[in-house]
Amino acid sequence: MLADPWCPYNCEPGSPRPGYVIELLQAALPPGNALDYRVVPWERALAETADGRADVALVVTSSGVERFGLVVGREPAGMAADCLFVATTSSVRSLRRQDLDRLKSVGIVAGYEYDGPIGAWLQNPAYKDRIRVTGGARPAEVNARNLALGRLDAVVEDAQVMQHVLLQLGLGAKVRQAGCQAAGPVYVGFSPRHPQARQLAERLDHALQEQRRSGQLARLLTRYGLSDWK
């Protein structure tokens, strides 16, 4: 399983709290199967899962699933919302076009899919020179540090992920949220070349449904400061 760190979805490999999606997968797999979860750049995670060098990419948006032909279940593994983060001293207060147009340098992550008004703004050729694409295995941390240091005017990141990064780095007093888009589903993406991809996706669906019914899902999410997206 490959991903860049996107805590609380998937966190540090081998840690007591590896991420709630990792724990869901551990519960869903047949007994005796061990998870080999590795942190890599997101573009690599998607490419290697698509061509069968890896079994799973964590955690993938609907557009990423479609673009790479990944196999997913019916049940999403959560909901993610792209937000705009700025320095606490910034005058930018919303996702309105007039606010976005004032930004001169915006940090995004290589390989991520951006939709909605933020995505439309990022894809506008007129703003190409304002976009700063960050790669590597820990891009959210790099972008957060650069924003706090004044090297970026803004960063686009999932709300829960950035709040976790700011807490871990102690940057909560220097960065604030300017606005968020509507949340969309994210999935565990199984490789289309894995012979049991469909069965594994169905096992995860069943595990999610059972854990939701029993209350185990709610208890798991509470450990990460979250609530059930349904």
C-alpha positions as CSV (number, residue, x, y, z in Angstrom):
1,M,0.0,0.0,0.0
2,L,1.4,3.3,-1.1
3,A,0.6,7.0,-0.2
4,D,2.1,10.2,1.0
5,P,1.2,11.0,4.6
6,W,-2.4,12.3,4.8
7,C,-3.2,12.0,8.4
8,P,-5.7,11.3,9.9
9,Y,-6.6,9.2,6.9
10,N,-3.2,7.5,6.7
11,C,-0.4,8.6,9.0
12,E,3.1,7.4,10.0
13,P,3.7,3.7,9.1
14,G,4.2,1.5,12.2
15,S,3.0,4.1,14.6
16,P,0.3,3.4,17.3
17,R,-2.1,5.5,15.2
18,P,-1.2,4.8,11.6
19,G,-4.4,6.4,10.3
20,Y,-8.1,5.3,10.5
21,V,-8.1,4.1,6.9
22,I,-5.1,1.8,7.7
23,E,-6.9,0.4,10.7
24,L,-10.1,-0.2,8.6
25,L,-8.1,-2.1,6.1
26,Q,-6.4,-4.2,8.8
27,A,-9.9,-5.2,10.1
28,A,-11.1,-6.0,6.6
29,L,-8.3,-8.2,5.4
30,P,-8.5,-12.0,5.8
31,P,-6.7,-13.3,9.0
32,G,-3.0,-13.8,8.5
33,N,-2.5,-11.0,5.9
34,A,-0.1,-8.3,6.9
35,L,-0.2,-4.7,5.5
36,D,2.9,-3.3,4.0
37,Y,2.2,0.4,4.1
38,R,4.9,2.7,2.6
39,V,5.2,6.5,2.3
40,V,6.1,7.6,-1.2
41,P,5.4,10.7,-3.4
42,W,1.7,10.6,-4.4
43,E,2.3,10.5,-8.2
44,R,4.4,7.4,-7.6
45,A,1.7,5.8,-5.5
46,L,-0.9,6.3,-8.2
47,A,1.4,5.1,-11.1
48,E,2.6,2.0,-9.3
49,T,-0.8,1.0,-8.2
50,A,-2.3,1.5,-11.7
51,D,0.4,-0.7,-13.3
52,G,0.4,-3.4,-10.6
53,R,3.7,-2.7,-8.9
54,A,1.7,-1.9,-5.8
55,D,-1.7,-3.3,-4.6
56,V,-3.3,-0.2,-3.1
57,A,-3.2,3.6,-3.3
58,L,-4.4,5.5,-0.2
59,V,-6.6,7.7,-0.2
60,V,-8.0,8.6,-3.7
61,T,-10.6,11.0,-4.9
62,S,-13.3,10.1,-7.5
63,S,-11.4,11.8,-10.3
64,G,-8.2,10.0,-9.3
65,V,-10.0,6.7,-9.4
66,E,-11.3,7.4,-12.9
67,R,-8.0,8.7,-14.2
68,F,-5.9,5.7,-13.1
69,G,-8.6,3.0,-13.5
70,L,-8.5,1.9,-9.9
71,V,-10.9,-0.5,-8.4
72,V,-13.0,0.8,-5.5
73,G,-16.0,-0.3,-3.4
74,R,-19.4,1.2,-3.1
75,E,-18.5,2.7,0.4
76,P,-16.3,5.7,0.5
77,A,-13.5,5.6,3.2
78,G,-14.3,9.2,4.2
79,M,-15.0,12.7,2.9
80,A,-12.3,15.3,2.1
81,A,-12.7,19.0,1.6
82,D,-10.2,21.2,-0.2
83,C,-9.6,24.4,1.7
84,L,-7.5,27.5,1.1
85,F,-5.0,28.3,3.9
86,V,-3.3,31.6,4.3
87,A,-1.1,33.4,6.9
88,T,-3.0,34.8,9.8
89,T,-2.0,38.3,8.7
90,S,-3.4,37.8,5.2
91,S,-6.3,39.9,4.0
92,V,-7.8,37.0,2.0
93,R,-11.0,35.9,3.6
94,S,-12.8,33.7,1.1
95,L,-12.7,31.6,-2.1
96,R,-14.3,34.4,-4.1
97,R,-12.5,35.2,-7.4
98,Q,-11.5,38.7,-6.2
99,D,-9.7,37.1,-3.2
100,L,-8.0,34.4,-5.2
101,D,-6.9,36.9,-7.9
102,R,-4.8,38.7,-5.2
103,L,-2.7,35.6,-4.5
104,K,0.8,35.6,-6.2
105,S,2.0,32.2,-5.0
106,V,-0.2,29.2,-4.2
107,G,1.2,25.8,-3.0
108,I,-0.4,22.6,-4.3
109,V,0.8,19.0,-4.3
110,A,2.0,17.1,-7.4
111,G,-0.4,14.5,-8.6
112,Y,-3.4,15.7,-6.5
113,E,-6.8,16.3,-8.2
114,Y,-8.4,19.7,-7.6
115,D,-12.0,20.4,-8.5
116,G,-14.6,23.1,-7.9
117,P,-13.9,26.8,-7.9
118,I,-10.3,26.2,-6.5
119,G,-9.6,23.7,-9.3
120,A,-11.0,26.1,-12.0
121,W,-8.8,28.9,-10.7
122,L,-5.7,26.7,-10.6
123,Q,-6.3,25.4,-14.1
124,N,-6.7,28.9,-15.6
125,P,-3.7,29.5,-17.9
126,A,-3.5,33.1,-16.7
127,Y,-2.4,32.0,-13.3
128,K,0.1,29.3,-14.3
129,D,3.1,31.3,-13.0
130,R,1.5,31.7,-9.6
131,I,1.2,27.9,-8.9
132,R,4.0,26.2,-6.9
133,V,3.8,22.4,-7.2
134,T,5.4,20.5,-4.3
135,G,6.4,16.9,-4.7
136,G,8.2,14.4,-2.4
137,A,6.9,12.2,0.3
138,R,5.7,14.9,2.8
139,P,4.3,17.7,0.6
140,A,1.7,18.9,3.1
141,E,4.4,19.6,5.7
142,V,6.6,21.4,3.2
143,N,3.8,23.6,2.0
144,A,2.7,24.4,5.6
145,R,6.3,25.5,6.5
146,N,6.7,27.6,3.4
147,L,3.3,29.3,4.1
148,A,4.3,30.1,7.7
149,L,7.7,31.4,6.5
150,G,6.1,33.8,4.0
151,R,7.4,31.9,0.9
152,L,3.8,31.2,-0.2
153,D,0.7,33.4,-0.2
154,A,-1.6,30.4,0.2
155,V,-1.8,26.6,0.2
156,V,-4.6,24.3,-1.0
157,E,-5.0,21.3,1.3
158,D,-7.7,19.0,2.9
159,A,-9.1,20.6,6.0
160,Q,-8.4,17.7,8.3
161,V,-5.0,17.0,6.9
162,M,-3.8,20.6,7.3
163,Q,-5.2,21.0,10.8
164,H,-3.2,17.9,11.8
165,V,0.0,19.2,10.1
166,L,-0.3,22.6,11.8
167,L,-0.8,20.9,15.2
168,Q,2.2,18.6,14.7
169,L,4.5,21.5,13.5
170,G,3.2,24.0,16.0
171,L,2.2,26.5,13.3
172,G,-1.5,27.0,14.3
173,A,-0.9,30.6,15.3
174,K,0.7,31.5,12.0
175,V,-1.8,29.9,9.5
176,R,-5.6,30.1,9.2
177,Q,-8.3,28.7,7.0
178,A,-9.7,31.2,4.5
179,G,-12.5,29.0,3.0
180,C,-13.4,25.5,2.1
181,Q,-15.2,23.8,-0.8
182,A,-17.9,21.2,-0.3
183,A,-16.5,17.8,0.8
184,G,-16.3,14.9,-1.6
185,P,-15.8,11.1,-1.1
186,V,-12.4,9.5,-1.0
187,Y,-11.7,5.8,-1.6
188,V,-9.2,3.0,-1.1
189,G,-8.0,2.4,-4.6
190,F,-7.0,-1.2,-5.4
191,S,-4.8,-2.0,-8.4
192,P,-6.8,-3.1,-11.5
193,R,-4.0,-5.7,-12.1
194,H,-4.5,-7.4,-8.7
195,P,-6.4,-10.7,-9.2
196,Q,-8.5,-10.1,-6.1
197,A,-9.1,-6.4,-6.4
198,R,-12.9,-6.6,-6.6
199,Q,-13.1,-9.1,-3.8
200,L,-10.9,-6.9,-1.6
201,A,-13.0,-3.9,-2.3
202,E,-16.1,-5.8,-1.4
203,R,-14.5,-7.0,1.9
204,L,-13.7,-3.4,2.8
205,D,-17.3,-2.4,2.0
206,H,-18.6,-5.2,4.3
207,A,-16.1,-4.2,7.1
208,L,-17.2,-0.6,6.9
209,Q,-20.9,-1.5,7.1
210,E,-20.4,-3.9,10.0
211,Q,-18.2,-1.5,12.0
212,R,-20.8,1.3,11.4
213,R,-23.6,-1.0,12.6
214,S,-21.7,-2.2,15.7
215,G,-20.4,1.3,16.7
216,Q,-16.8,0.2,16.2
217,L,-16.3,2.7,13.4
218,A,-17.5,5.6,15.7
219,R,-15.1,4.5,18.4
220,L,-12.2,4.3,15.9
221,L,-12.9,7.7,14.4
222,T,-13.1,9.2,17.9
223,R,-9.5,8.2,18.5
224,Y,-8.6,10.5,15.6
225,G,-10.8,13.3,16.6
226,L,-13.3,12.6,13.9
227,S,-17.0,11.6,13.4
228,D,-18.7,9.4,10.9
229,W,-19.0,11.1,7.5
230,K,-22.4,9.5,7.1
